[in-house]
Amino acid sequence: MHGLRTALAAAGLIAVGSTCVYGRTPLLLPDASANLPHDVYLEVDLNGQRTSVIAQFRELNGHLAATGKDLSSIGIAIGRLGIAETADVQLDAIPGLRYSYDVARQAVDLQIPDSIRKPYTFNTRELTATPRATSSRGFVINYDAFAQSDTDAQLAVWSEERYFDPAGVFSNTGIAYLYRNQHRYTRYDTSWNMSNPDTLNTTQIGDTISSSLAWSRSIRISGFQWRSNFALRPDLVTFPVPALGGSAVVPSSVDLYINSVRQYSGNVPSGPFIVNSVPGITGAGQATVITHDALGRTVATSVPLYVDTRLLASGLSSYSFEAGFLRRNYGIDSFDYDPRPSMSGSARYGVNDFLTLEGHGEATGGLYNAGGGALVRLGMAGVVNGSLSGSAGRLAGTQASLGYELIEPHFSIDAQTIRAFGNYGDLAARDGAPVPSATDRVTLALPFYSSQTFSVSYIGFKFPQALPSQIGSVSYTLNFSNLASLNLSAYRDFKQHNSRGAFLSMSFGLGHNASINATVGRQNGQSSYNVNATRPPDYDGGWGWGAQAGDTGSVPFRQAQVQYLGRDGEVTALAQNIAGRTSASVDVTGAIVLMDHSVGSMPF
């Protein structure tokens, strides 16, 4: 027995009943999970800065791994590294990344270079979440009644009758003339339309205006129209806007200046950042991003930019399609339509921030028209545009256009030329309005000394079987302050010997929304002048007035008016004398609303 106890003691184990007592050198059973990866949840620091972010990792022998989705959530640009969200990635295998794993604190400090880090973004252009648009049922009559003495038409009333409900808006406009011996009503437009803010498009049935581009023409048509409608989201920026950014070593404040005017201010964490803010300029400018850290250190970065609102942002498209019957004698005959069906369509697409493509087509009995065009931004050198279209059928020919625009802070030029060859035609030409055979436009503006602008322009056009017109003009504008300005201008038609003129005008603000304008000039051999003083009613209501006197060279005139804007509408009383003939008139505008089982009136 003694020998057995001695042997057990030598082995370091004494059995007492069913209890095992370990001595100095216990027998350890191997842990099967010690060499298997397991999940850990760690607080993440980025480049020594606390983030208060808890992320999931996989740990094995002090080495960490994570999924692409978790890496993206803590600020790593997995797209640049070619890592899928579902991939399981060893942190040691990511180029440029270093980390320190603190087991006691259950934290990991990731040292990440800006090249693989997701930038912090100020997206002031991002569409904010808006509640779904709702509509009640109601009926509105907008009206403008004008009565004048000493005329055959003693009373004319323009009106719009509009009914709206969740299914859309029905609208009708027209004007009624009340003569001494007869009464007549002329209808303008009648249509129903339905807009969808989610898809940004509008469907319209009835009278509408066909789509067009800068090198095509619109025409009134009655039928069906389906078009994109960016106006449904006024916060949507449709043109390319550069993303401006930088990098902050520590949390900092950021200011964005466009042409020395601050456009945005905010705070950023450490690391790269991007400011997606809409610059308040058109054309060329200078953007400066300034960062200020807690120690007072300032870093400024300036980059040039060019903004043209005619371009479409990359991937954005707009469109319009119409089919129906052309409207004729608009404003004279209420129901005069061409019996031949017609259709037209336009489309634009932003290929990238430098290129926007355009297309347009038209068709009716005996006429087909189609063409394409493009706008190309030449870096900081402006935007060039061009198009080529052709027509076939009874009016066969081609049309080509070329244009260029550059807007600089101290210089701008806008030029456009369009030429039609053969018997080129479109829907308007098929209806009797021929396409101009030549159209030219050039404008050169030179702002200087921050308050002065000198400009030169030329406009030329020619219609088939008509005399051409070539008009050149010069203008000089001087702004003394926010309340005073001076303008000197002159023009001449080089194809008509006696068509010329020069004018000098001045404008002064009198305070309290009142102003006075004076113009003197000489045109086609006759002198003229005009003095006009006005004070319109305030937006919230009240009285306004106006007085005018002048002479066109052969017809002197005097005029005075008083206005009142109230909660139910606006009334204007006017007295005038033209070439010794005196008359008086009254104009009343307003709206009558029937909604929610009640009737009300308001200004129009």
C-alpha positions as CSV (number, residue, x, y, z in Angstrom):
1,M,0.0,0.0,0.0
2,H,2.8,2.4,0.9
3,G,4.4,1.6,-2.5
4,L,1.2,2.5,-4.4
5,R,0.8,5.9,-2.6
6,T,4.4,6.6,-3.3
7,A,3.9,5.8,-7.0
8,L,0.8,8.0,-7.2
9,A,2.6,10.9,-5.4
10,A,5.4,10.6,-7.9
11,A,2.8,10.9,-10.7
12,G,1.4,14.0,-8.9
13,L,-2.1,12.7,-8.5
14,I,-3.9,11.3,-5.4
15,A,-7.3,9.9,-5.8
16,V,-9.7,10.5,-2.9
17,G,-13.1,9.0,-3.5
18,S,-14.2,10.5,-6.8
19,T,-12.3,13.8,-6.4
20,C,-9.1,14.6,-8.3
21,V,-6.6,17.0,-6.8
22,Y,-3.9,18.4,-9.0
23,G,-0.4,18.9,-7.8
24,R,2.3,21.1,-9.0
25,T,2.5,19.6,-12.5
26,P,-1.1,18.9,-13.6
27,L,-2.0,16.8,-16.6
28,L,-3.5,19.3,-19.2
29,L,-5.9,17.9,-21.8
30,P,-5.3,19.6,-25.2
31,D,-7.9,22.3,-26.2
32,A,-9.3,21.4,-29.6
33,S,-10.6,25.0,-30.4
34,A,-7.3,26.8,-29.6
35,N,-6.2,26.8,-33.2
36,L,-9.6,27.6,-34.8
37,P,-10.7,31.1,-35.9
38,H,-13.5,32.7,-33.8
39,D,-15.6,35.9,-33.9
40,V,-14.6,38.9,-31.9
41,Y,-16.3,42.3,-31.7
42,L,-13.8,45.1,-31.4
43,E,-13.9,48.9,-31.1
44,V,-12.3,50.4,-34.1
45,D,-9.8,53.3,-34.1
46,L,-8.7,54.8,-37.4
47,N,-5.2,56.3,-37.5
48,G,-5.2,56.8,-33.8
49,Q,-8.6,58.5,-33.7
50,R,-11.5,57.0,-31.8
51,T,-14.6,56.3,-34.0
52,S,-17.0,54.7,-31.5
53,V,-17.6,52.0,-34.1
54,I,-17.9,48.3,-33.1
55,A,-17.1,45.9,-35.9
56,Q,-17.0,42.1,-36.3
57,F,-13.7,40.4,-37.0
58,R,-12.4,36.8,-37.1
59,E,-9.4,36.2,-34.9
60,L,-6.8,33.4,-35.1
61,N,-3.6,33.5,-33.1
62,G,-3.6,37.3,-32.9
63,H,-4.3,37.8,-36.6
64,L,-7.5,39.4,-37.7
65,A,-9.8,38.9,-40.7
66,A,-13.1,40.6,-41.8
67,T,-15.7,40.4,-44.5
68,G,-15.6,43.0,-47.3
69,K,-18.9,44.4,-46.0
70,D,-17.5,45.0,-42.5
71,L,-14.4,46.6,-44.0
72,S,-16.5,48.9,-46.0
73,S,-18.5,49.9,-42.9
74,I,-15.4,51.0,-41.1
75,G,-14.2,53.2,-44.0
76,I,-12.1,51.0,-46.3
77,A,-12.7,51.6,-50.0
78,I,-13.1,47.9,-51.0
79,G,-14.0,48.8,-54.5
80,R,-10.5,50.2,-55.1
81,L,-9.0,47.0,-53.7
82,G,-11.3,44.7,-55.8
83,I,-12.8,43.1,-52.6
84,A,-16.4,41.8,-52.8
85,E,-18.7,42.4,-49.8
86,T,-19.0,38.7,-49.2
87,A,-15.3,38.0,-49.3
88,D,-13.4,37.0,-46.1
89,V,-10.1,39.0,-46.1
90,Q,-7.0,38.8,-43.9
91,L,-6.1,42.3,-42.7
92,D,-2.4,41.4,-43.1
93,A,-3.0,40.9,-46.9
94,I,-4.4,44.4,-47.5
95,P,-1.7,46.6,-49.1
96,G,-0.8,49.6,-47.0
97,L,-2.9,48.6,-44.0
98,R,-1.3,48.1,-40.6
99,Y,-3.1,47.4,-37.4
100,S,-2.6,46.9,-33.6
101,Y,-4.8,44.5,-31.8
102,D,-5.4,45.3,-28.1
103,V,-6.8,42.2,-26.5
104,A,-7.3,43.7,-23.1
105,R,-9.2,46.7,-24.4
106,Q,-11.0,44.7,-27.1
107,A,-10.0,47.3,-29.6
108,V,-8.1,47.5,-32.9
109,D,-6.2,50.5,-34.2
110,L,-6.2,50.5,-38.0
111,Q,-3.5,52.6,-39.8
112,I,-5.0,53.2,-43.3
113,P,-3.5,55.4,-46.0
114,D,-5.9,57.8,-47.8
115,S,-5.4,55.8,-51.0
116,I,-7.6,53.0,-49.7
117,R,-9.9,54.9,-47.4
118,K,-13.4,56.0,-48.3
119,P,-13.7,59.8,-48.3
120,Y,-16.1,61.5,-45.9
121,T,-18.7,63.1,-48.2
122,F,-20.7,66.4,-47.8
123,N,-23.4,65.6,-50.3
124,T,-25.4,68.8,-50.4
125,R,-26.7,67.7,-53.8
126,E,-28.2,64.4,-52.6
127,L,-32.0,64.3,-53.0
128,T,-33.6,64.5,-49.6
129,A,-36.3,62.2,-48.7
130,T,-39.7,63.8,-49.3
131,P,-43.1,62.6,-48.4
132,R,-45.2,61.3,-51.3
133,A,-47.1,64.0,-53.0
134,T,-50.8,64.1,-52.2
135,S,-53.7,66.0,-53.8
136,S,-57.1,66.9,-52.7
137,R,-60.1,67.6,-54.9
138,G,-60.8,71.2,-55.9
139,F,-61.7,73.7,-58.5
140,V,-59.9,77.1,-59.3
141,I,-60.8,80.0,-61.6
142,N,-57.9,82.4,-62.3
143,Y,-59.0,85.6,-64.0
144,D,-57.7,88.8,-65.4
145,A,-60.4,91.3,-66.4
146,F,-59.5,94.4,-68.4
147,A,-61.9,97.2,-69.2
148,Q,-61.0,100.3,-71.2
149,S,-62.9,103.3,-72.3
150,D,-62.8,104.7,-75.9
151,T,-62.4,101.2,-77.5
152,D,-64.7,98.8,-79.3
153,A,-63.8,96.0,-76.9
154,Q,-65.1,97.5,-73.7
155,L,-64.3,94.4,-71.6
156,A,-61.9,91.5,-72.1
157,V,-61.6,88.7,-69.5
158,W,-58.9,86.1,-69.6
159,S,-59.6,83.1,-67.5
160,E,-58.2,79.7,-66.5
161,E,-60.6,77.0,-65.2
162,R,-58.6,74.3,-63.4
163,Y,-59.9,71.1,-61.7
164,F,-57.6,68.9,-59.8
165,D,-57.8,65.6,-57.9
166,P,-55.4,62.7,-57.2
167,A,-55.8,61.5,-60.8
168,G,-54.3,64.7,-62.3
169,V,-55.1,68.3,-63.3
170,F,-57.6,69.4,-66.0
171,S,-57.1,73.0,-67.3
172,N,-58.8,75.2,-69.8
173,T,-57.7,78.8,-70.8
174,G,-59.2,81.4,-73.0
175,I,-60.3,85.0,-73.4
176,A,-63.8,86.5,-73.7
177,Y,-64.3,89.8,-75.6
178,L,-67.4,91.8,-74.8
179,Y,-67.9,94.2,-77.8
180,R,-70.7,96.8,-78.1
181,N,-72.4,94.7,-80.8
182,Q,-71.2,91.2,-80.2
183,H,-69.6,88.8,-77.7
184,R,-66.9,86.3,-78.5
185,Y,-64.9,83.7,-76.7
186,T,-61.6,82.3,-78.0
187,R,-60.2,79.2,-76.4
188,Y,-56.4,78.9,-76.0
189,D,-55.5,75.5,-74.4
190,T,-57.4,72.6,-72.9
191,S,-55.5,69.7,-71.4
192,W,-55.3,67.1,-68.7
193,N,-51.9,66.2,-67.2
194,M,-50.6,63.8,-64.5
195,S,-47.1,64.0,-63.0
196,N,-45.2,61.3,-61.2
197,P,-42.5,62.7,-58.8
198,D,-41.0,59.2,-58.3
199,T,-40.2,58.7,-62.0
200,L,-39.9,62.5,-62.8
201,N,-42.2,62.4,-65.8
202,T,-45.5,64.0,-66.9
203,T,-48.2,62.7,-69.2
204,Q,-50.4,65.3,-70.9
205,I,-53.5,64.8,-73.1
206,G,-54.9,67.8,-75.0
207,D,-53.2,71.0,-76.2
208,T,-49.5,71.3,-75.6
209,I,-46.2,72.5,-77.2
210,S,-44.0,70.0,-78.9
211,S,-40.5,69.3,-77.7
212,S,-37.4,70.9,-79.3
213,L,-33.7,71.4,-78.9
214,A,-31.4,74.3,-79.5
215,W,-31.3,73.5,-83.3
216,S,-35.0,72.5,-83.8
217,R,-38.3,74.3,-83.4
218,S,-41.4,73.8,-81.3
219,I,-45.0,73.9,-82.5
220,R,-48.4,73.7,-80.9
221,I,-50.0,70.3,-81.1
222,S,-53.1,68.7,-79.6
223,G,-53.0,65.0,-78.7
224,F,-50.7,63.1,-76.3
225,Q,-47.4,64.0,-74.7
226,W,-45.1,62.0,-72.5
227,R,-42.0,63.9,-71.2
228,S,-39.5,63.9,-68.4
229,N,-40.1,66.7,-65.9
230,F,-37.1,67.7,-63.7
231,A,-39.2,70.6,-62.3
232,L,-40.9,68.0,-60.1
233,R,-37.7,67.9,-58.0
234,P,-36.3,71.4,-57.8
235,D,-33.5,70.1,-55.6
236,L,-32.2,67.8,-58.4
237,V,-29.1,69.1,-60.0
238,T,-29.2,68.0,-63.7
239,F,-25.8,69.4,-64.9
240,P,-22.3,68.1,-64.1
241,V,-20.9,69.6,-60.9
242,P,-17.3,68.7,-59.9
243,A,-16.7,67.0,-56.5
244,L,-14.1,69.0,-54.5
245,G,-12.1,67.4,-51.7
246,G,-9.0,67.1,-49.7
247,S,-7.6,65.3,-46.6
248,A,-7.5,66.2,-42.9
249,V,-4.9,64.7,-40.5
250,V,-7.2,65.4,-37.5
251,P,-10.9,66.4,-37.3
252,S,-11.2,69.8,-38.9
253,S,-13.6,72.4,-40.2
254,V,-13.9,72.9,-43.9
255,D,-14.8,76.0,-46.0
256,L,-15.5,75.9,-49.7
257,Y,-15.0,79.2,-51.7
258,I,-16.0,79.7,-55.3
259,N,-14.4,82.8,-56.8
260,S,-13.6,84.1,-53.3
261,V,-17.3,83.7,-52.2
262,R,-17.9,81.1,-49.4
263,Q,-20.4,78.5,-50.6
264,Y,-20.3,75.9,-47.8
265,S,-18.9,75.3,-44.3
266,G,-18.9,72.2,-42.2
267,N,-16.8,69.8,-40.0
268,V,-15.0,66.7,-41.2
269,P,-13.3,63.8,-39.4
270,S,-9.7,62.9,-40.0
271,G,-9.0,61.4,-43.4
272,P,-10.1,62.2,-47.0
273,F,-13.2,64.1,-47.7
274,I,-15.3,65.2,-50.6
275,V,-17.6,68.3,-50.8
276,N,-20.4,67.7,-53.4
277,S,-21.8,71.2,-53.3
278,V,-23.4,73.1,-56.1
279,P,-21.2,76.1,-57.1
280,G,-23.1,79.3,-57.6
281,I,-21.5,80.1,-60.9
282,T,-21.9,79.5,-64.6
283,G,-18.8,79.1,-66.7
284,A,-15.2,79.1,-65.5
285,G,-14.2,79.7,-61.9
286,Q,-11.8,78.9,-59.1
287,A,-12.7,76.6,-56.2
288,T,-10.7,76.8,-53.0
289,V,-11.1,74.3,-50.1
290,I,-9.7,75.5,-46.8
291,T,-9.4,73.2,-43.7
292,H,-8.8,74.5,-40.2
293,D,-7.9,72.0,-37.4
294,A,-8.1,72.5,-33.6
295,L,-4.5,73.7,-33.4
296,G,-5.2,76.6,-35.8
297,R,-3.4,75.1,-38.7
298,T,-4.8,76.0,-42.1
299,V,-4.4,74.2,-45.4
300,A,-5.9,75.7,-48.7
301,T,-6.2,73.8,-52.0
302,S,-7.4,75.6,-55.2
303,V,-8.7,73.9,-58.4
304,P,-10.2,75.3,-61.5
305,L,-13.7,74.3,-62.5
306,Y,-16.2,74.9,-65.4
307,V,-19.9,74.7,-65.0
308,D,-22.4,74.6,-68.0
309,T,-26.0,74.1,-67.2
310,R,-26.8,72.9,-70.7
311,L,-24.9,69.7,-70.1
312,L,-26.6,66.7,-68.5
313,A,-24.9,64.9,-65.6
314,S,-23.4,61.6,-66.3
315,G,-26.1,58.9,-66.7
316,L,-28.9,61.4,-66.7
317,S,-31.4,61.5,-69.6
318,S,-34.4,63.6,-70.6
319,Y,-37.0,62.9,-73.2
320,S,-40.3,64.0,-74.7
321,F,-42.7,62.4,-77.2
322,E,-45.8,63.9,-78.8
323,A,-48.4,62.7,-81.2
324,G,-51.5,64.4,-82.4
325,F,-52.7,67.2,-84.7
326,L,-51.0,70.6,-85.3
327,R,-52.8,73.6,-84.0
328,R,-53.4,76.5,-86.5
329,N,-54.4,80.1,-86.0
330,Y,-53.8,79.9,-82.3
331,G,-55.4,82.8,-80.5
332,I,-57.8,83.5,-83.4
333,D,-59.7,80.3,-83.9
334,S,-60.6,77.9,-81.0
335,F,-60.7,74.7,-83.0
336,D,-58.5,74.9,-86.1
337,Y,-56.4,71.8,-86.4
338,D,-54.5,70.3,-89.3
339,P,-56.3,67.1,-90.3
340,R,-53.0,65.2,-90.8
341,P,-51.6,63.4,-87.8
342,S,-48.2,64.4,-86.6
343,M,-45.6,63.2,-84.1
344,S,-42.3,64.4,-82.7
345,G,-39.8,63.4,-80.1
346,S,-36.6,64.6,-78.5
347,A,-34.0,62.9,-76.2
348,R,-30.9,63.9,-74.4
349,Y,-28.3,61.8,-72.6
350,G,-25.3,62.6,-70.4
351,V,-22.6,60.1,-71.5
352,N,-20.2,61.6,-69.0
353,D,-19.5,65.0,-67.4
354,F,-17.9,66.1,-70.7
355,L,-20.3,64.8,-73.4
356,T,-24.1,65.1,-73.8
357,L,-25.8,63.6,-76.8
358,E,-29.1,64.8,-78.4
359,G,-31.6,63.5,-80.9
360,H,-34.8,64.8,-82.4
361,G,-37.3,63.5,-84.9
362,E,-40.6,64.6,-86.5
363,A,-43.1,63.1,-88.9
364,T,-46.4,64.0,-90.6
365,G,-48.1,63.4,-93.9
366,G,-45.5,63.9,-96.6
367,L,-42.6,64.9,-94.3
368,Y,-40.0,63.1,-92.2
369,N,-37.3,64.9,-90.2
370,A,-34.5,63.4,-88.0
371,G,-31.2,64.6,-86.6
372,G,-28.6,64.3,-83.9
373,G,-26.3,66.6,-82.0
374,A,-23.8,66.8,-79.2
375,L,-22.4,69.2,-76.6
376,V,-18.7,68.7,-75.7
377,R,-16.9,70.4,-72.8
378,L,-13.4,71.2,-73.7
379,G,-12.0,71.2,-70.2
380,M,-11.6,74.8,-69.1
381,A,-11.8,76.0,-72.7
382,G,-15.6,76.1,-72.9
383,V,-18.3,74.0,-74.6
384,V,-18.7,73.3,-78.3
385,N,-22.0,72.1,-79.8
386,G,-23.0,70.8,-83.2
387,S,-25.9,69.1,-84.9
388,L,-26.8,67.6,-88.3
389,S,-30.4,66.9,-89.4
390,G,-32.2,66.1,-92.6
391,S,-35.8,66.1,-93.9
392,A,-37.4,64.0,-96.6
393,G,-40.7,64.0,-98.5
394,R,-42.2,67.2,-99.9
395,L,-39.6,69.2,-98.1
396,A,-36.2,67.6,-98.6
397,G,-32.9,69.1,-97.4
398,T,-30.4,69.2,-94.6
399,Q,-29.5,71.5,-91.7
400,A,-26.2,71.9,-89.9
401,S,-25.4,73.9,-86.8
402,L,-22.2,74.7,-84.9
403,G,-21.7,76.7,-81.7
404,Y,-19.3,77.6,-79.0
405,E,-19.6,79.2,-75.6
406,L,-16.9,80.2,-73.1
407,I,-17.7,82.1,-69.9
408,E,-14.7,83.5,-67.9
409,P,-14.9,85.9,-65.0
410,H,-13.5,88.7,-67.2
411,F,-14.5,87.5,-70.7
412,S,-17.3,85.6,-72.3
413,I,-18.2,84.6,-75.9
414,D,-21.3,82.9,-77.2
415,A,-21.5,82.0,-80.9
416,Q,-24.0,80.0,-82.9
417,T,-24.5,79.4,-86.6
418,I,-27.2,77.4,-88.4
419,R,-27.5,76.7,-92.1
420,A,-30.3,75.0,-94.0
421,F,-29.7,73.6,-97.4
422,G,-32.0,72.5,-100.2
423,N,-35.7,72.6,-99.2
424,Y,-35.2,71.6,-95.6
425,G,-38.4,71.5,-93.6
426,D,-39.9,70.6,-90.3
427,L,-43.5,70.4,-88.8
428,A,-43.7,74.2,-88.6
429,A,-42.6,74.6,-92.2
430,R,-45.2,72.0,-93.3
431,D,-47.7,74.3,-91.6
432,G,-46.5,77.4,-93.5
433,A,-43.6,78.8,-91.4
434,P,-40.4,78.2,-93.4
435,V,-37.1,77.3,-91.8
436,P,-34.6,80.2,-91.9
437,S,-31.9,79.5,-94.4
438,A,-29.3,81.2,-92.3
439,T,-29.2,82.1,-88.6
440,D,-26.1,83.6,-86.9
441,R,-25.5,84.9,-83.4
442,V,-22.3,86.1,-81.8
443,T,-22.0,87.9,-78.4
444,L,-18.8,89.1,-76.8
445,A,-18.9,90.5,-73.2
446,L,-16.0,92.0,-71.3
447,P,-16.7,92.8,-67.6
448,F,-14.1,95.0,-66.0
449,Y,-13.5,96.9,-62.7
450,S,-16.2,94.6,-61.1
451,S,-19.0,97.1,-62.0
452,Q,-18.7,97.7,-65.7
453,T,-19.4,95.6,-68.8
454,F,-18.8,96.2,-72.4
455,S,-20.4,93.9,-75.0
456,V,-20.6,93.5,-78.7
457,S,-23.2,91.4,-80.5
458,Y,-24.2,90.4,-84.0
459,I,-27.4,88.7,-85.1
460,G,-28.1,87.7,-88.7
461,F,-31.0,85.7,-90.2
462,K,-32.5,85.1,-93.6
463,F,-35.7,83.5,-94.6
464,P,-36.3,82.0,-98.1
465,Q,-37.4,84.6,-100.6
466,A,-37.0,87.4,-98.1
467,L,-34.4,90.2,-97.5
468,P,-31.7,89.2,-95.0
469,S,-31.2,91.1,-91.7
470,Q,-27.8,91.7,-90.1
471,I,-27.9,93.6,-86.9
472,G,-24.8,94.7,-84.9
473,S,-24.9,96.3,-81.5
474,V,-22.6,97.6,-78.8
475,S,-23.5,98.2,-75.1
476,Y,-21.8,99.6,-72.1
477,T,-23.2,99.2,-68.6
478,L,-22.0,100.8,-65.4
479,N,-23.3,99.9,-61.9
480,F,-22.7,102.7,-59.5
481,S,-24.1,100.8,-56.6
482,N,-27.0,98.5,-55.8
483,L,-29.4,101.4,-56.4
484,A,-28.0,103.1,-59.6
485,S,-26.9,102.0,-63.0
486,L,-26.2,103.5,-66.5
487,N,-26.4,101.9,-69.9
488,L,-25.3,103.2,-73.3
489,S,-26.2,101.2,-76.4
490,A,-26.3,101.5,-80.1
491,Y,-27.3,99.2,-83.0
492,R,-27.4,99.1,-86.8
493,D,-28.9,96.9,-89.4
494,F,-26.2,96.5,-92.1
495,K,-28.8,95.4,-94.7
496,Q,-31.2,98.3,-94.2
497,H,-29.5,101.7,-94.6
498,N,-31.8,103.8,-92.4
499,S,-32.2,101.2,-89.6
500,R,-30.0,102.4,-86.7
501,G,-30.3,103.8,-83.2
502,A,-28.5,104.9,-80.0
503,F,-29.9,105.0,-76.5
504,L,-28.8,106.2,-73.1
505,S,-30.7,105.0,-70.0
506,M,-30.3,105.4,-66.3
507,S,-31.9,103.7,-63.4
508,F,-32.1,104.8,-59.8
509,G,-33.5,103.1,-56.7
510,L,-35.5,105.5,-54.5
511,G,-35.8,103.1,-51.5
512,H,-38.9,101.4,-50.2
513,N,-39.2,99.4,-53.4
514,A,-39.5,102.5,-55.6
515,S,-37.4,103.3,-58.6
516,I,-37.1,105.7,-61.5
517,N,-35.9,105.0,-65.1
518,A,-35.0,107.5,-67.8
519,T,-34.1,106.8,-71.4
520,V,-33.2,109.1,-74.3
521,G,-32.3,108.1,-77.7
522,R,-32.5,108.5,-81.5
523,Q,-33.8,105.8,-83.8
524,N,-34.3,105.9,-87.6
525,G,-33.8,109.7,-87.7
526,Q,-36.2,110.5,-84.8
527,S,-35.5,111.4,-81.2
528,S,-37.3,109.8,-78.3
529,Y,-37.4,109.8,-74.5
530,N,-39.1,108.0,-71.8
531,V,-39.3,108.6,-68.0
532,N,-40.9,106.0,-65.8
533,A,-41.3,106.0,-62.0
534,T,-42.8,103.0,-60.2
535,R,-43.5,101.7,-56.7
536,P,-45.3,98.2,-56.9
537,P,-47.3,96.9,-53.9
538,D,-45.5,94.9,-51.3
539,Y,-45.8,91.1,-51.6
540,D,-48.0,91.0,-48.5
541,G,-50.4,93.6,-49.9
542,G,-50.8,97.4,-50.0
543,W,-50.8,100.2,-52.4
544,G,-48.6,100.9,-55.4
545,W,-48.3,103.6,-58.0
546,G,-46.6,104.4,-61.4
547,A,-46.2,107.4,-63.7
548,Q,-44.7,107.5,-67.2
549,A,-44.1,110.2,-69.8
550,G,-42.4,110.0,-73.1
551,D,-42.3,110.7,-76.9
552,T,-41.5,108.1,-79.5
553,G,-40.5,110.8,-82.0
554,S,-44.0,111.3,-83.4
555,V,-46.3,110.1,-80.7
556,P,-46.2,111.7,-77.3
557,F,-47.8,109.8,-74.4
558,R,-48.5,110.3,-70.7
559,Q,-49.7,107.6,-68.2
560,A,-50.4,107.3,-64.5
561,Q,-51.6,104.3,-62.5
562,V,-52.5,103.2,-59.0
563,Q,-52.6,99.7,-57.7
564,Y,-54.0,97.9,-54.7
565,L,-53.1,94.3,-53.7
566,G,-55.4,92.8,-51.2
567,R,-56.3,89.4,-49.8
568,D,-58.9,88.8,-52.6
569,G,-56.9,90.0,-55.6
570,E,-55.2,93.1,-57.3
571,V,-56.8,96.1,-58.8
572,T,-55.1,98.6,-61.2
573,A,-56.6,101.8,-62.3
574,L,-54.9,103.6,-65.2
575,A,-55.3,106.9,-67.1
576,Q,-53.3,107.7,-70.3
577,N,-53.1,110.2,-73.0
578,I,-51.6,109.1,-76.4
579,A,-51.2,111.7,-79.1
580,G,-53.9,113.9,-77.5
581,R,-56.4,111.0,-77.0
582,T,-57.3,110.3,-73.4
583,S,-58.6,107.0,-72.1
584,A,-59.0,105.2,-68.8
585,S,-58.8,101.5,-67.9
586,V,-59.2,99.2,-65.0
587,D,-57.6,95.8,-64.6
588,V,-58.7,93.2,-62.0
589,T,-56.8,90.0,-61.3
590,G,-57.5,87.2,-58.8
591,A,-58.6,83.7,-58.2
592,I,-61.7,81.9,-56.9
593,V,-61.1,78.6,-55.1
594,L,-63.6,75.9,-54.3
595,M,-62.0,73.3,-52.0
596,D,-62.9,71.4,-48.8
597,H,-66.5,72.3,-49.1
598,S,-65.7,76.1,-49.0
599,V,-65.3,79.0,-51.4
600,G,-62.5,81.5,-51.1
601,S,-60.7,84.2,-53.1
602,M,-57.1,85.2,-53.3
603,P,-54.6,87.1,-55.5
604,F,-53.6,85.4,-58.8
